């Protein structure tokens, strides 16, 4: 069907003109002008309607972060600017999209209650061992009922009986894998709401291994490695323990990756300050001239509700 109207095709911005206009659209306002004004005059063109939806969605998503969220993003971007790959426009756009989604995910998970969002069950001490993702058949088989007694005077039945086949339950997911899996699925699903089909789970053939979460868009591939830590969840400790693996996935694409960790080392039940959960770590591999960058994001687990906390915890 032919597209009506004189503007560019949806998703393909026209060449920028002067005074907030664009070339080839009859002097229609540019996207930046639209976002600045918050309005867009609709014509009868299909492209204009789609542009209005995208402009509204974008404006609402970028105008709502708190000053603290902006400080976190500023800190992360400042660290990534030292990376040559981040200077590439395509790479930077994909990295920034993941950064924004990651921060929104943390704000949501640190604020949401189990009652209003049951998906946060794995972050609270009282419910963390629930496993709604367990495969069917992992529950123990029902107890066998005793055979009814034979009536008096009846001939004793033969001792040979055919035992019914009992299907073996599926192997339960190891506890360590369960905690990591919960965080992996939770963030991947959240990320798909923003990036859709660009998000992949358990992709093989990445640096000779399998990556937990992969964002593959515009020929830019980013890997998000997911871990669970019970002992030392400091950024220095995580770098020493997981930095080599997480940075290895960037051998053939952008030298930027993510390490998302479920912190089960906290003993007081608190979440801690969100600004302390993020950092950019520089890792230089043996023989490499250019360093690689890892964005660390540490999600607090084993939490208590605020009403359960006491001073000193």
N, C-alpha and C positions, 0 to 999 in steps of 0.2 A: 504494500500500500504506500502510495507516495506520501511523503511527510509535508504537512502544510506549514506555512510560516516561513520567514526569511532567516531565522536564527540558525546556528550550527546544530549538527546532530547531537542528541543527548550523549553526554559523556565525552564530547570532543569540543573543548572550548575554542572559540575563534581567536584569531590573532588580535593581540591587544592594540587598541588605538590610542587616542588622546582624550584627556579630560574625562576619564572614567568610562569611555566608550569602547566598543570593539569594532574592528573592521569587518565588513561583509554582513553586518546584521542591521543595517539601516540606522546605526547610532544607538542601539539598545545598550543599557548599562552592562558593564562587565560584572563577572561573578563577585569580585572583591567589592565593587560598589553595591551590589545587591546585599551582600552580607553586612556591609557597613550600615546600610539604610534599613535593613530588615524587611524590605518590601520588594515585590516584583509584580509589575502589571501584567496580568495574563491576557494573552491574545487567544484566538481560536486555534492556535497551533498546538499539536501534541507535544512538541519539544518544550514549549514554554511551561506547560503543566508539569512535566517531569522535572524541569529546572526548578520550579517553585518548591516541589516536594524535597528535592535534594538540598536546596538552599535552606529551607526551614529546618530539616533534620541536622544539617551541618551546623547552622547557627546555634541551635539549642544544645547541641553536644559540646560545642567549644566554649560557649558562654557561661556554662554552669560550674566549672571547677572552682574550688575554694582557693584562697591565697596560698594555703599550705600545699595543695596539690600542684599549683603553679611552681612553687619553690622546688618541689621534688623533680618535676619535669625539667626545670632549668638546670638543676644539678646534674641530671642524667645526660641531657643534651650537651652540656659543657664538657662532660667527660668524654662523650662520643665524638666530639668535634676534632679530637686528636687523631681519629682514625681516618685513613685516606678513603676507605670505601664509603664512609658516611658522607663524604663530599659529593658523591654521585647522587644525582637527583632522584633516580628511581630507587636506589638503595635507601636513601634517607626517608623517602615517603613511606616505604614499607616498614622500616624500623620505627618511625614515629607513630604509625598506626598501631603497631604492637605495643609500644610504650603507653599510648593513651588508653588502650583497652586494658592493659595490665594494671594501670593505676586505678581505673574505674572498678576493676574486679576486686582489688584490695579494699577500696572504700566500701564497696557493697558488702563484702564478706566480713569486714570488721564491724559493720553496723548492724547487719541483719540478725534477727533472732531465729532460733530453731522453729518456733511456732509459725512464723510468717514465711520462712524459707527452710523447709526440712532438708534441703540439699546441703546445708551447713553442718549437718550432724557430726561429721568427722573432725570438726574443729573444736568440739567441746569434750571435756574430760568424761562427762557422764554418758556420752553417746558415741564416742569415737570408735568403739569396737563393733558397732553395728555394721553390717555389710550388705546393703541392698543390691550390690552388684554381683553377689555370689552366684555362680551358675546353678541351674536347676539340679536337684538331686543331692545337694550337699548336706541336707538335713538327715539325721540318723533315721534308719528304717523303723517302722512301728514295731512295738513288742509283739512277739508271737503269742497267739491265744492258745490256752491249754485245750487239748482234744477232749471232747465230751466222753464221760465214762460209759463203758459198755453196759447194756442192761443185764440184770441177773440171769444166769443160766445160758447166756449167749456164748457161742464158741469163740475162743480167743482168736483174735485176728493175727495174721502173720506179722512177724516183727519187721519184715521187709517193707519199707514204705518209700515212696518216691518223694524226695524232698523238692519242694517248689523252688524254681530258680529265683534267686534274689539278686536283683540288679545292683551291682556295686555302685555306691555313691561316687559322684565325680570328685576329683581331688580338689580340696578346698584351696583357695588362694592363700599363700603364705602371708602372715600378718604384715611383714615388712612391705611386700608387694601391694597389699591391700591399702595401706595408708598412702603410698605413692600413687596408686591407681585412682583413688578417690580424688586427690588433688589434680591429677592429670586430666581426668574426665571432666571435672568441674570447670577448670579453666579453658579446656578445649571447647566445651559447649558455649561458654561465655564468649570466647573469641570468635566463634562461628557466627554469633549474632552480628558482629561487626564486619568480618572478612569473608564469611560464607565459605564457598568451595575452595578458597585458598588455604584452608586449615586441614591438615592431615594428621592422623594418629598412627603411631608405630610404623613409620615408613622405613623400609629396608633400603640397602644400597646407598647409605650415607656414610662416607668415610670408612667403608668396609664394615659398617655395623647397622644398627637400627635406632632411629631417633624417636624420642617420646612424642613430641609435637613438632610438626614442620609447617611453617608458613611459606608457601611458594607462590609468588605473584610477580608479574612483570619480569620474569626470569631471575628474580632475586629470591634466594632461599635462606630462611632463618630457622635455626633449630632452638627449641626450648627444651632443655633437659630438666627433668623433674626428679627430685630426691626427697628423702625423709631423713631428718637428723635428730637423734635422741641425746647426743652428748654435747658437742660443741657447735652451736649454730652461729658463732661469731663469723663475720665476713672473712676474717683472716683464716679461721679454721675451715670454712667451706671452700675457700680458694685452694688451700693446701690439699684438701681431700678430694674435691671434685673438679678443680679447675682444669686439669690435664684432659679429662674426658670431655667436658663440656666445650672446651675450645677446639678439640680435634675435629668436630663436625664442620668447622668452617674452612677445611682444607681447599675446597674447590669453588667456593662462592664467597659472599661477603664475609669479611673477617670480623663478624659481630655475632654474638650468640647470647642466649639467656639461660640463667640457672634459677629455677623456681624451686624453693625448698620449703617443706613443711617442718616447722620447728616444734619438736616435741620435747625439747630440753628444758623449757621453762617450768619451774616447780611451783610458782605462786599463783597460777591461774589467770594472770593478767595478759593483755595483748601487747603492751608496750607502745611506743610512739611510732606512728606510721612513717615519719620522716627517717627513722633509723632502719627501716626495712629494706631500703634500696641503696645500691652503690654501683659504680662502674669499676670493674677490675681489669687491669692491663696484664696480659700474659704473653710473654715472648717465648716461642718454641725454640728448641735447640736448632741452630742453623738458619732460622728465619731472620730476615732483616727488618720486617715490619711486624709490630706487635698486633695481637688480637685483643678485642674488647669483649668482655662478658658483663651483661647487666644482671646483677644479683637482686632477687626479690624473695624475701623470707616471710612466709605466712605463719603467724603464730598458731599453734595448736594447743591441745590440753587446756582449753580456756574454761573459766567459770563465768557465770552470769554476774553482773555487777552487784546484785543483791546478796551474792554468796561470798563476797570479798570482805576482808577486814583490814584495818590499818596494820602495816607491817608486812603485808603480803605483796 
